[in-house]
C-alpha cells in the first residue's frame, strides 16, 4: 500500500497530501469485482490554512442508492457528520467516491454535484476537493480535482512535490 500521496494544482500556493490512513479508503472500497457498487464519503483535515493541507481522515457515507456506476447519499447525513467532526477539530475538504474504471473521470452528474457543494461552501472556504477512486493502482487510480465553484481543475499527483509557489512546478521541495 502507498504510504502517502501528494497532489498539486498548478498556480496554487498549497499542496494536498493524503496520509496513509486516508488512503486506506482506496484499498477498502475500490470497485474491483464485477458486482461491486460505488461508495462515497468525505475527506477531512485538521488545518485548512497550511501550505500543505493534510488529508488525515476519509469517512464513508451510507449510500441511499448504490449501483455499479452511480451512488447517491443523504446530504443531511453528510452535514451531520461534518458538524460532529468539526467539534473534534476536523474540517471537511470535500468528497471521494469510486468508479468502476481504471483511470476515473468525473461524469456530468459528478461535476454538477461537485459544483453545487463547492458553491454552497463558498462562505466558509475557497472550494472543495473532489476525489475519484478507480480500479487501477496509484497514481492513475486516484484522481483528484479542486472545484472553486466556477472551475473544476485537475490536481496532479507528484512523487516529489513541487515547491509551493514555484511558477513551473518543476522545482522540488526539500523534505
Backbone as a printed PyTorch tensor [residue, N CA C, xyz], in Angstrom:
tensor([[[  0.8410,  -1.1930,   0.0000],
         [  0.0000,   0.0000,   0.0000],
         [  0.8820,   1.2500,   0.0000]],

        [[  0.4350,   2.2510,  -0.7090],
         [  1.1500,   3.5280,  -0.7710],
         [  1.0720,   4.1970,   0.6020]],

        [[  2.1870,   4.7140,   1.0760],
         [  2.2540,   5.3520,   2.3970],
         [  1.5770,   6.7190,   2.4220]],

        [[  1.7320,   7.4890,   1.3400],
         [  1.1070,   8.8010,   1.2540],
         [  1.0640,   9.2030,  -0.2120]],

        [[  0.3100,  10.2310,  -0.5130],
         [  0.2100,  10.7320,  -1.8750],
         [  0.0340,  12.2450,  -1.8260]],

        [[  0.7670,  12.9220,  -2.6870],
         [  0.6920,  14.3750,  -2.7330],
         [  0.1750,  14.8130,  -4.0960]],

        [[ -0.6730,  15.8180,  -4.0830],
         [ -1.2390,  16.3910,  -5.3060],
         [ -1.0270,  17.8900,  -5.2780]],

        [[ -0.8880,  18.4580,  -6.4660],
         [ -0.7250,  19.9000,  -6.5480],
         [ -1.5790,  20.4460,  -7.6770]],

        [[ -1.9330,  21.6740,  -7.5440],
         [ -2.7220,  22.3960,  -8.5170],
         [ -1.8200,  23.4800,  -9.0880]],

        [[ -1.5210,  23.4440, -10.3830],
         [ -0.6610,  24.4820, -10.9500],
         [ -1.1760,  25.8780, -10.5720]],

        [[ -0.2580,  26.7350, -10.2210],
         [ -0.5160,  28.1170,  -9.8270],
         [ -1.1030,  28.2610,  -8.4160]],

        [[ -1.2680,  27.1680,  -7.7010],
         [ -1.7760,  27.2560,  -6.3270],
         [ -0.6180,  27.4190,  -5.3590]],

        [[ -0.9030,  27.9980,  -4.2110],
         [  0.1150,  28.2180,  -3.1770],
         [  0.0610,  27.1450,  -2.0980]],

        [[ -0.5400,  26.0050,  -2.3930],
         [ -0.6670,  24.9440,  -1.4170],
         [ -0.5860,  23.5820,  -2.1040]],

        [[ -0.3170,  22.5640,  -1.3080],
         [ -0.2940,  21.1740,  -1.7520],
         [ -1.3510,  20.4000,  -0.9750]],

        [[ -1.7760,  19.2820,  -1.5140],
         [ -2.7210,  18.4020,  -0.8420],
         [ -2.0250,  17.0700,  -0.6280]],

        [[ -1.9100,  16.6480,   0.6330],
         [ -1.1890,  15.4310,   0.9820],
         [ -2.1410,  14.4560,   1.6610]],

        [[ -2.3040,  13.2810,   1.0650],
         [ -3.1240,  12.2210,   1.6460],
         [ -2.2300,  11.3490,   2.5140]],

        [[ -2.5330,  11.2780,   3.8080],
         [ -1.8090,  10.3790,   4.7000],
         [ -2.2830,   8.9460,   4.4650]],

        [[ -1.4790,   8.0080,   4.9420],
         [ -1.7830,   6.5830,   4.7810],
         [ -3.2010,   6.2420,   5.2540]],

        [[ -3.5830,   6.7540,   6.4060],
         [ -4.9060,   6.4490,   6.9630],
         [ -6.0170,   6.8490,   5.9890]],

        [[ -5.8800,   7.9960,   5.3600],
         [ -6.8940,   8.4560,   4.4000],
         [ -6.8570,   7.6360,   3.1190]],

        [[ -5.6940,   7.1240,   2.7510],
         [ -5.5740,   6.3220,   1.5340],
         [ -6.1410,   4.9140,   1.6910]],

        [[ -6.3560,   4.4890,   2.9280],
         [ -6.9360,   3.1560,   3.1550],
         [ -8.2960,   3.0300,   2.4800]],

        [[ -8.9810,   4.1480,   2.2980],
         [-10.2950,   4.1340,   1.6690],
         [-10.1870,   3.5550,   0.2560]],

        [[ -9.0760,   3.8110,  -0.4260],
         [ -8.8900,   3.2660,  -1.7640],
         [ -8.7960,   1.7490,  -1.7250]],

        [[ -8.0190,   1.2520,  -0.7930],
         [ -7.8410,  -0.1890,  -0.6520],
         [ -9.1480,  -0.8730,  -0.2370]],

        [[ -9.9070,  -0.2250,   0.6240],
         [-11.1140,  -0.8320,   1.1650],
         [-12.3250,  -0.7610,   0.2350]],

        [[-12.3780,   0.2640,  -0.6340],
         [-13.6140,   0.4810,  -1.3850],
         [-13.4790,   0.5060,  -2.9010]],

        [[-12.2830,   0.3230,  -3.4500],
         [-12.1410,   0.3030,  -4.9070],
         [-13.0500,  -0.7730,  -5.4950]],

        [[-13.6790,  -0.4620,  -6.6080],
         [-14.6290,  -1.3860,  -7.2380],
         [-13.8920,  -2.3900,  -8.1060]],

        [[-13.4340,  -3.4570,  -7.4970],
         [-12.6490,  -4.4370,  -8.2360],
         [-13.4650,  -5.6490,  -8.7020]],

        [[-14.6090,  -5.8680,  -8.1280],
         [-15.4320,  -7.0170,  -8.5050],
         [-16.4840,  -6.6660,  -9.5420]],

        [[-16.9180,  -7.6740, -10.2730],
         [-17.9480,  -7.4860, -11.3080],
         [-19.2570,  -6.9480, -10.7470]],

        [[-19.5480,  -7.3090,  -9.5220],
         [-20.8300,  -6.9200,  -8.9330],
         [-20.6790,  -5.8310,  -7.8680]],

        [[-19.5390,  -5.1930,  -7.8610],
         [-19.3060,  -4.1460,  -6.8620],
         [-20.1480,  -2.9120,  -7.1650]],

        [[-20.3740,  -2.1290,  -6.1200],
         [-21.1670,  -0.9120,  -6.2420],
         [-20.3240,   0.2760,  -5.8050]],

        [[-20.6980,   1.4430,  -6.3080],
         [-19.9620,   2.6430,  -5.9360],
         [-20.1380,   2.9490,  -4.4530]],

        [[-19.1130,   3.5520,  -3.8740],
         [-19.1210,   4.0220,  -2.4910],
         [-18.8120,   5.5070,  -2.5050]],

        [[-19.1610,   6.1850,  -1.4120],
         [-18.9430,   7.6310,  -1.3160],
         [-18.6030,   7.9920,   0.1220]],

        [[-17.8490,   9.0500,   0.2870],
         [-17.5110,   9.5230,   1.6270],
         [-16.9290,  10.9220,   1.5700]],

        [[-16.4140,  11.3670,   2.7080],
         [-15.8830,  12.7130,   2.8220],
         [-14.4270,  12.6900,   3.2730]],

        [[-13.7110,  13.7530,   2.9380],
         [-12.2950,  13.9130,   3.2580],
         [-12.1390,  15.0250,   4.2840]],

        [[-11.2510,  14.8050,   5.2770],
         [-11.0960,  15.7600,   6.3750],
         [ -9.6380,  16.0840,   6.6640]],

        [[ -9.4450,  17.3070,   7.1690],
         [ -8.1340,  17.7800,   7.5950],
         [ -8.2890,  18.5580,   8.8940]],

        [[ -7.2190,  18.6260,   9.6630],
         [ -7.2230,  19.4230,  10.8970],
         [ -6.8640,  20.8880,  10.6170]],

        [[ -6.1860,  21.1680,   9.4980],
         [ -5.7050,  22.5230,   9.2280],
         [ -5.8960,  22.8700,   7.7560]],

        [[ -6.7860,  23.8060,   7.4840],
         [ -7.0490,  24.2310,   6.1110],
         [ -6.1150,  25.3420,   5.6470]],

        [[ -5.3700,  25.9350,   6.5570],
         [ -4.5600,  27.0990,   6.2200],
         [ -3.0840,  26.7850,   5.9780]],

        [[ -2.6810,  25.5530,   6.1440],
         [ -1.2700,  25.1900,   5.9760],
         [ -0.8810,  25.2060,   4.5000]],

        [[  0.4120,  25.3570,   4.2230],
         [  0.8980,  25.2820,   2.8380],
         [  0.7170,  23.8880,   2.2710]],

        [[  0.7590,  22.8940,   3.1520],
         [  0.4330,  21.5270,   2.7660],
         [ -0.7830,  21.1150,   3.5910]],

        [[ -1.9140,  21.0020,   2.9220],
         [ -3.1510,  20.5940,   3.5740],
         [ -3.1370,  19.0690,   3.6310]],

        [[ -3.2120,  18.5320,   4.8400],
         [ -3.0800,  17.0940,   5.0560],
         [ -4.4580,  16.4510,   5.1960]],

        [[ -4.7430,  15.5160,   4.3050],
         [ -5.9680,  14.7220,   4.3970],
         [ -5.6460,  13.5580,   5.3240]],

        [[ -6.1490,  13.6430,   6.5480],
         [ -5.8440,  12.6360,   7.5620],
         [ -6.9880,  11.6610,   7.7980]],

        [[ -8.1760,  12.0250,   7.3700],
         [ -9.3500,  11.1950,   7.6440],
         [-10.2200,  11.1320,   6.3890]],

        [[-10.6610,   9.9210,   6.0650],
         [-11.6320,   9.7050,   4.9960],
         [-12.7400,   8.8390,   5.5650]],

        [[-13.9380,   9.3460,   5.5510],
         [-15.0720,   8.6030,   6.0900],
         [-15.8900,   8.0050,   4.9440]],

        [[-16.7720,   7.1090,   5.2770],
         [-17.6900,   6.5430,   4.2920],
         [-19.1020,   6.9160,   4.7020]],

        [[-19.8460,   7.4590,   3.7500],
         [-21.2490,   7.7910,   3.9860],
         [-22.1150,   6.6000,   3.5810]],

        [[-23.2150,   6.4310,   4.2850],
         [-24.1560,   5.3800,   3.9210],
         [-24.8740,   5.8240,   2.6420]],

        [[-24.8340,   4.9910,   1.6320],
         [-25.4630,   5.3140,   0.3530],
         [-26.9750,   5.1570,   0.4390]],

        [[-27.6970,   6.1150,  -0.1310],
         [-29.1450,   5.9860,  -0.2750],
         [-29.4520,   5.0340,  -1.4250]],

        [[-28.6060,   5.0860,  -2.4250],
         [-28.7350,   4.2350,  -3.6010],
         [-27.3360,   3.9990,  -4.1410]],

        [[-26.9540,   2.7550,  -4.3070],
         [-25.6350,   2.4450,  -4.8480],
         [-25.7690,   1.4020,  -5.9490]],

        [[-25.2420,   1.7430,  -7.1020],
         [-25.2340,   0.8470,  -8.2440],
         [-23.8080,   0.7160,  -8.7440]],

        [[-23.6250,  -0.0350,  -9.8120],
         [-22.2940,  -0.2310, -10.3650],
         [-21.6910,   1.1000, -10.8320]],

        [[-22.5140,   1.9750, -11.3980],
         [-21.9910,   3.2360, -11.9290],
         [-22.7730,   4.4500, -11.4130]],

        [[-23.2300,   4.3870, -10.1940],
         [-23.9300,   5.5380,  -9.6120],
         [-24.0590,   5.3290,  -8.1140]],

        [[-23.9190,   6.4450,  -7.3900],
         [-24.1400,   6.4020,  -5.9520],
         [-24.7940,   7.7140,  -5.5380]],

        [[-25.7330,   7.6100,  -4.6350],
         [-26.3830,   8.7960,  -4.0680],
         [-26.2980,   8.6860,  -2.5480]],

        [[-26.1510,   9.8450,  -1.8980],
         [-26.0450,   9.8500,  -0.4460],
         [-26.9910,  10.8900,   0.1190]],

        [[-27.2230,  10.7780,   1.4110],
         [-28.0970,  11.6920,   2.1350],
         [-27.2800,  12.9210,   2.5360]],

        [[-27.6000,  14.0650,   1.9530],
         [-26.8650,  15.3030,   2.2330],
         [-26.9870,  15.6690,   3.7110]],

        [[-28.1250,  15.4130,   4.3090],
         [-28.3030,  15.7260,   5.7370],
         [-27.3690,  14.8740,   6.5970]],

        [[-27.1970,  13.5980,   6.2290],
         [-26.2550,  12.7440,   6.9470],
         [-24.8390,  13.2970,   6.8090]],

        [[-24.4790,  13.7310,   5.6140],
         [-23.1440,  14.2990,   5.3790],
         [-22.9420,  15.5470,   6.2400]],

        [[-23.9520,  16.3850,   6.3220],
         [-23.8460,  17.6010,   7.1360],
         [-23.7410,  17.2650,   8.6240]],

        [[-24.4850,  16.2800,   9.0870],
         [-24.3880,  15.8630,  10.4940],
         [-22.9860,  15.3470,  10.8030]],

        [[-22.4300,  14.5660,   9.8830],
         [-21.0760,  14.0570,  10.0740],
         [-20.0860,  15.2180,  10.1510]],

        [[-20.2150,  16.1790,   9.2530],
         [-19.3210,  17.3510,   9.2600],
         [-19.4200,  18.1130,  10.5750]],

        [[-20.6490,  18.3300,  11.0470],
         [-20.8450,  19.0620,  12.3040],
         [-20.2200,  18.3200,  13.4760]],

        [[-20.4170,  17.0050,  13.5270],
         [-19.8650,  16.2000,  14.6150],
         [-18.3380,  16.2330,  14.5820]],

        [[-17.7490,  16.0540,  13.4170],
         [-16.2890,  16.0360,  13.3190],
         [-15.6850,  17.4290,  13.5000]],

        [[-16.4340,  18.4650,  13.1550],
         [-15.9470,  19.8290,  13.3630],
         [-15.7210,  20.0960,  14.8540]],

        [[-16.6160,  19.5810,  15.6820],
         [-16.4760,  19.7150,  17.1350],
         [-15.1660,  19.0850,  17.6010]],

        [[-14.7200,  18.0470,  16.9000],
         [-13.4720,  17.3610,  17.2270],
         [-12.2580,  17.9900,  16.5310]],

        [[-12.4730,  19.1000,  15.8250],
         [-11.3650,  19.8040,  15.1770],
         [-11.1260,  19.4540,  13.7230]],

        [[-12.0230,  18.6840,  13.0950],
         [-11.8610,  18.2850,  11.7030],
         [-12.6220,  19.2290,  10.7810]],

        [[-12.0180,  19.5270,   9.6430],
         [-12.6320,  20.3750,   8.6180],
         [-12.8450,  19.5500,   7.3560]],

        [[-14.0470,  19.5980,   6.8120],
         [-14.3490,  18.8390,   5.6000],
         [-13.7120,  19.5250,   4.3910]],

        [[-12.9430,  18.7590,   3.6420],
         [-12.3070,  19.2650,   2.4250],
         [-13.1510,  18.9830,   1.1940]],

        [[-13.9530,  17.9320,   1.2420],
         [-14.7380,  17.5530,   0.0770],
         [-15.1230,  16.0920,   0.1210]],

        [[-15.2930,  15.5240,  -1.0630],
         [-15.8230,  14.1730,  -1.2110],
         [-14.8670,  13.2540,  -1.9420]],

        [[-15.0370,  11.9610,  -1.7060],
         [-14.4290,  10.9210,  -2.5230],
         [-15.5480,   9.9750,  -2.9240]],

        [[-15.4080,   9.3320,  -4.0420],
         [-16.2910,   8.2220,  -4.3910],
         [-15.5710,   7.3240,  -5.3880]],

        [[-16.1300,   6.1620,  -5.6310],
         [-15.4910,   5.1860,  -6.5030],
         [-16.1130,   5.1930,  -7.8890]],

        [[-15.3290,   4.7170,  -8.8400],
         [-15.7910,   4.4830, -10.2100],
         [-15.3030,   3.1090, -10.6420]],

        [[-16.0740,   2.4110, -11.4570],
         [-15.6640,   1.0840, -11.9270],
         [-14.7950,   1.1580, -13.1840]],

        [[-13.8250,   2.0670, -13.1990],
         [-12.9440,   2.2320, -14.3590],
         [-11.5170,   2.4560, -13.8740]],

        [[-10.5280,   2.1020, -14.6800],
         [ -9.1320,   2.2110, -14.2380],
         [ -8.6850,   3.6470, -13.9550]],

        [[ -8.9090,   4.5450, -14.8900],
         [ -8.4820,   5.9410, -14.7760],
         [ -9.7250,   6.8190, -14.7290]],

        [[-10.2750,   7.0130, -13.5530],
         [-11.5940,   7.6440, -13.4450],
         [-11.6190,   9.1130, -13.8650]],

        [[-12.7270,   9.4750, -14.4720],
         [-13.0200,  10.8610, -14.8240],
         [-14.4220,  11.1840, -14.3110]],

        [[-14.6600,  12.4190, -13.8950],
         [-15.9910,  12.7550, -13.3820],
         [-17.0500,  12.7680, -14.4850]],

        [[-18.1930,  12.2070, -14.1640],
         [-19.3400,  12.2510, -15.0760],
         [-19.9760,  13.6310, -14.9910]],

        [[-20.9280,  13.9110, -15.8510],
         [-21.6330,  15.1980, -15.7870],
         [-22.3840,  15.3220, -14.4600]],

        [[-22.9000,  14.2020, -13.9560],
         [-23.5810,  14.2070, -12.6520],
         [-22.5850,  14.5030, -11.5250]],

        [[-21.3740,  13.9210, -11.6170],
         [-20.3130,  14.1930, -10.6400],
         [-19.9650,  15.6810, -10.6400]],

        [[-19.7980,  16.2380, -11.8270],
         [-19.4290,  17.6510, -11.9560],
         [-20.5010,  18.5590, -11.3630]],

        [[-21.7530,  18.2360, -11.6140],
         [-22.8570,  19.0440, -11.0740],
         [-22.8840,  18.9690,  -9.5500]],

        [[-22.6750,  17.7750,  -8.9860],
         [-22.6600,  17.6150,  -7.5300],
         [-21.4940,  18.3760,  -6.9190]],

        [[-20.3330,  18.2490,  -7.5220],
         [-19.1510,  18.9540,  -7.0330],
         [-19.3740,  20.4660,  -7.0500]],

        [[-19.9150,  20.9680,  -8.1440],
         [-20.1550,  22.4020,  -8.2890],
         [-21.1650,  22.9000,  -7.2550]],

        [[-22.2410,  22.1540,  -7.0600],
         [-23.2670,  22.5700,  -6.1030],
         [-22.6960,  22.6470,  -4.6870]],

        [[-21.9070,  21.6590,  -4.2930],
         [-21.3350,  21.6600,  -2.9450],
         [-20.2520,  22.7280,  -2.7980]],

        [[-19.4600,  22.9460,  -3.8280],
         [-18.4260,  23.9900,  -3.7740],
         [-19.0720,  25.3660,  -3.6380]],

        [[-20.1100,  25.6140,  -4.4000],
         [-20.8000,  26.9190,  -4.3130],
         [-21.4510,  27.1040,  -2.9470]],

        [[-22.0410,  26.0470,  -2.4250],
         [-22.6920,  26.1330,  -1.1140],
         [-21.6880,  26.4170,  -0.0040]],

        [[-20.4450,  26.0160,  -0.1920],
         [-19.4150,  26.1750,   0.8470],
         [-18.6030,  27.4520,   0.7090]],

        [[-18.8520,  28.2540,  -0.3150],
         [-18.0150,  29.4320,  -0.5740],
         [-17.9940,  30.4480,   0.5570]],

        [[-18.9970,  30.4770,   1.4000],
         [-18.9760,  31.4180,   2.5230],
         [-17.9830,  30.9780,   3.5960]],

        [[-17.5610,  29.6960,   3.5450],
         [-16.6510,  29.1570,   4.5580],
         [-15.2760,  28.7920,   4.0120]],

        [[-15.1780,  28.5620,   2.7100],
         [-13.9190,  28.1060,   2.1150],
         [-13.8450,  28.5480,   0.6580]],

        [[-12.6850,  28.4010,   0.0560],
         [-12.4910,  28.8280,  -1.3380],
         [-12.8630,  27.7630,  -2.3560]],

        [[-13.1880,  26.5670,  -1.8950],
         [-13.5310,  25.4940,  -2.8080],
         [-13.5140,  24.1540,  -2.1020]],

        [[-13.7310,  23.1000,  -2.8920],
         [-13.7820,  21.7570,  -2.3220],
         [-12.9630,  20.7870,  -3.1570]],

        [[-12.4830,  19.7550,  -2.4930],
         [-11.7450,  18.6740,  -3.1340],
         [-12.7470,  17.6020,  -3.5690]],

        [[-12.4930,  17.0420,  -4.7250],
         [-13.3500,  16.0040,  -5.2780],
         [-12.4310,  14.8910,  -5.7760]],

        [[-12.4380,  13.7370,  -5.1260],
         [-11.5520,  12.6320,  -5.4870],
         [-12.3680,  11.4430,  -5.9870]],

        [[-11.8250,  10.7830,  -7.0040],
         [-12.4670,   9.5780,  -7.5250],
         [-11.4520,   8.4450,  -7.4770]],

        [[-11.8850,   7.3380,  -6.8960],
         [-11.0550,   6.1450,  -6.7670],
         [-11.4290,   5.1870,  -7.8900]],

        [[-10.4560,   4.8760,  -8.7360],
         [-10.6700,   3.9390,  -9.8310],
         [-10.1730,   2.5520,  -9.4780]],

        [[-10.1090,   1.6950, -10.4770],
         [ -9.7070,   0.3060, -10.2520],
         [ -8.2090,   0.0880, -10.3910]],

        [[ -7.5100,   1.0030, -11.0220],
         [ -6.0700,   0.8670, -11.2000],
         [ -5.3420,   1.3400,  -9.9510]],

        [[ -4.1010,   0.8960,  -9.7820],
         [ -3.3240,   1.3030,  -8.6160],
         [ -2.8930,   2.7690,  -8.7190]],

        [[ -2.3660,   3.2780,  -7.6300],
         [ -1.8910,   4.6530,  -7.5650],
         [ -0.7150,   4.8220,  -8.5260]],

        [[ -0.5790,   5.9500,  -9.1990],
         [ -1.3480,   7.1680,  -9.0160],
         [ -2.5640,   7.2970,  -9.9290]],

        [[ -2.6030,   6.5660, -11.0670],
         [ -3.7010,   6.7900, -12.0110],
         [ -5.0550,   6.3490, -11.4790]],

        [[ -5.0780,   5.4740, -10.4900],
         [ -6.3390,   5.0120,  -9.9280],
         [ -6.9290,   5.9220,  -8.8690]],

        [[ -6.2290,   6.9990,  -8.5320],
         [ -6.7670,   8.0010,  -7.6010],
         [ -6.6300,   9.3530,  -8.2800]],

        [[ -7.7390,   9.8900,  -8.7230],
         [ -7.7390,  11.1810,  -9.4110],
         [ -8.3740,  12.2170,  -8.4880]],

        [[ -7.8230,  13.4160,  -8.4980],
         [ -8.2600,  14.4650,  -7.5720],
         [ -8.4850,  15.7630,  -8.3360]],

        [[ -9.5640,  16.4550,  -7.9900],
         [ -9.9000,  17.7450,  -8.5810],
         [-10.1740,  18.7460,  -7.4770]],

        [[-10.0600,  20.0160,  -7.8360],
         [-10.3940,  21.1230,  -6.9440],
         [-11.4850,  21.9270,  -7.6380]],

        [[-12.5910,  22.1370,  -6.9480],
         [-13.7110,  22.9070,  -7.5040],
         [-13.8680,  24.1790,  -6.6960]],

        [[-13.7010,  25.3260,  -7.3300],
         [-13.8230,  26.6160,  -6.6520],
         [-15.2010,  27.2450,  -6.8480]],

        [[-16.1420,  26.4810,  -7.3440],
         [-17.4870,  26.9870,  -7.5900],
         [-17.6670,  27.4900,  -9.0100]],

        [[-16.5630,  27.6430,  -9.7290],
         [-16.5980,  28.0920, -11.1260],
         [-15.9420,  27.0570, -12.0310]],

        [[-14.7450,  26.6140, -11.6360],
         [-13.9750,  25.6570, -12.4310],
         [-13.6900,  24.3930, -11.6340]],

        [[-13.6750,  23.2720, -12.3250],
         [-13.2430,  22.0020, -11.7600],
         [-11.8750,  21.7230, -12.3670]],

        [[-10.8290,  21.8850, -11.5630],
         [ -9.4580,  21.7790, -12.0580],
         [ -8.8090,  20.5040, -11.5580]],

        [[ -8.1570,  19.7900, -12.4700],
         [ -7.4600,  18.5480, -12.1090],
         [ -6.2130,  18.8670, -11.3080]],

        [[ -6.0190,  18.1320, -10.2250],
         [ -4.7960,  18.2180,  -9.4340],
         [ -3.8890,  17.0900,  -9.8990]],

        [[ -2.6030,  17.3600,  -9.9450],
         [ -1.6400,  16.3940, -10.4620],
         [ -0.9440,  15.6410,  -9.3350]],

        [[ -0.8220,  14.3120,  -9.4510],
         [ -0.0550,  13.5650,  -8.4480],
         [  1.4320,  13.8060,  -8.6820]],

        [[  2.1790,  13.8900,  -7.6030],
         [  3.6200,  14.0900,  -7.7220],
         [  4.3440,  13.1390,  -6.7890]],

        [[  5.4840,  12.6430,  -7.2390],
         [  6.3030,  11.7880,  -6.3980],
         [  7.0770,  12.6560,  -5.4250]],

        [[  7.7370,  13.6710,  -5.9480],
         [  8.3870,  14.6840,  -5.1170],
         [  7.5970,  15.9540,  -5.3330]],

        [[  6.9320,  16.4760,  -4.3110],
         [  6.0570,  17.6230,  -4.5070],
         [  6.8010,  18.8230,  -5.0620]],

        [[  6.1560,  19.5800,  -5.9790],
         [  6.7680,  20.8110,  -6.4530],
         [  6.8280,  21.8110,  -5.3110]],

        [[  7.7750,  22.6880,  -5.3700],
         [  7.8740,  23.7080,  -4.3390],
         [  6.6550,  24.6040,  -4.4320]],

        [[  5.9930,  24.8030,  -3.3210],
         [  4.7960,  25.6320,  -3.3060],
         [  5.1660,  27.0280,  -3.7650]],

        [[  4.4040,  27.5220,  -4.7380],
         [  4.6360,  28.8740,  -5.2320],
         [  5.5880,  28.9290,  -6.4120]],

        [[  6.2000,  27.7740,  -6.8300],
         [  7.0780,  27.8220,  -7.9970],
         [  6.2380,  28.0350,  -9.2300]],

        [[  6.7550,  28.7350, -10.1910],
         [  5.9710,  29.0970, -11.3660],
         [  5.7440,  27.9320, -12.3210]],

        [[  6.6820,  27.0040, -12.4080],
         [  6.5210,  25.9140, -13.3590],
         [  6.2650,  24.5540, -12.7100]],

        [[  6.3260,  24.4740, -11.4040],
         [  6.0620,  23.2210, -10.7150],
         [  7.1680,  22.2030, -10.9060]],

        [[  8.3100,  22.5780, -11.4870],
         [  9.3940,  21.6450, -11.7350],
         [ 10.3880,  21.5750, -10.5980]],

        [[ 10.4190,  22.5750,  -9.7600],
         [ 11.3440,  22.5490,  -8.6280],
         [ 10.8250,  21.5680,  -7.5810]],

        [[ 11.7030,  21.0350,  -6.7960],
         [ 11.2670,  20.0660,  -5.7900],
         [ 11.4310,  20.6280,  -4.3940]],

        [[ 10.5610,  20.2090,  -3.5390],
         [ 10.6150,  20.6410,  -2.1400],
         [ 11.6450,  19.7880,  -1.4130]],

        [[ 12.2490,  20.3530,  -0.4270],
         [ 13.1840,  19.5760,   0.3900],
         [ 12.4650,  19.1520,   1.6580]],

        [[ 12.2870,  17.8620,   1.8050],
         [ 11.6140,  17.3080,   2.9820],
         [ 12.4490,  16.2200,   3.5440]]])
